[in-house]
Amino acid sequence: MTARFAKLFSWAVVCALFLVSSDIVLAQNNNNNGGVNVNQRAVGGVQIDPSGVLNNQVQPLDAKIRDDIQRDLQNADGDISKASNLRMISLRGLEAAIIAARDAGKPLPPEVQYMAGLQRIETIVVSPENNDIYIGGPGEGWKLDNAGNVVGVKSGTPVIQLDDFLVAMRSAENARQGAGISVSIDPTEQGVKQYQQFVKVLVDRRIPFNPALQGDAEKAMGPQVITLTGVPKDSRFSQILVAADYKMKRMSMGLEAAPINNFPSVLEMAAKKNVRSMQSSPRFWMECDYEPVAQTDDGLVWQLRGKGVKCLTQESRFDADGKQKNLDKQNIFAVQWAEKMTDRFEELSAAEPAFRELRNIMDMSVVAAIISRNQLLQKAILEIPAINGTTDVIATNAYPVPKSVGTECSFVRMANSWLVSASGGVQLDSWKVAQTTEIVPELASVATTASVRAADRWWWNVSVN
């Protein structure tokens, strides 16, 4: 940024990227898997139109749809309301429940759609004697929150959904063979060049940048492109990836306040320190953050450990051709913001459903990678074609594919101008996590307690001392 440019501009302007939030209004659904009408469900209040364009608009859930959902949820097994620190699910039993519903020509019951109220999958137990694999974690009863999300009665955080688990299981090999699972939202090279030309005209004409020019700046940058890899682009799983990235970018750039206290944006942090100018732009993204996966020496019990998600940052700059280039230096405020998000992720995700759902799909992808990498289905002599998608018994719901999102600018007054254009995303390397393990002999006791199952159902609570 030239000295002349700095003198002319008295506002910091952030051209941030819009993604879909955790509540996405569906415009289309090709496979209603249950009594709950997912055709009108919210996956945070951002609408995706049939052409894949995201709009930051909140639309309340239709009253009739809400009543239908609530009624269907109340038809679930009453014992699900009993909260447990360890609730186990039999994959053999889950497979049977899916097939039974389909054979009877009925929708999937709520306990199947919402994985018996699991809040997180942390444990895998292989039971060769029963030709089964059990997965488990904390579970509780559920309710419908004000935004239309199905959440735990006690925790208020989203329950795990079968639709996402199916995608994780069916995408395990794709994640290994390809570039993993990811989402990235980036400005186009043409958009960056147009924006640079817009700024040049302002400088040449000695027109100070101010909030009145917001619309012109956003129009110059144009729509940003959403890139998804590793999972079906029309899946709810993909919606969650985009939602979490959207929320992260909006909070980092100050486009919306964080849902927890003392969590300022990068701009607010810099303004507080009287930063005068900066030419580079912080790029933020989220990755898996697990400790080594615990396992028994016989490979029959596995346990995920760690918070699951971390935030990282890197400086970048756009050249005259609109190409983004990473820089070696670090922006101290971006680093501090990323570290704070990582350190407070548990608190943040409890207040923002998009982040909790992101961790859930990361957990599911790691579980799927562990099962595939270690051939646990073969060890259990277990076949689950409906879950793995080798038959057409059940398809995952189809959502509009997120393709693009408009640019939006945020302004903060500073001594000199500060131009920031952020990109980033979510990187989900489930196989890297799955292959980093540690033998923990004490886990053997989990197999004994977790296998004491109810005789009449495919899920059960385990007493944990």
Disulfide bonds with the S-S distance in Angstrom:
none
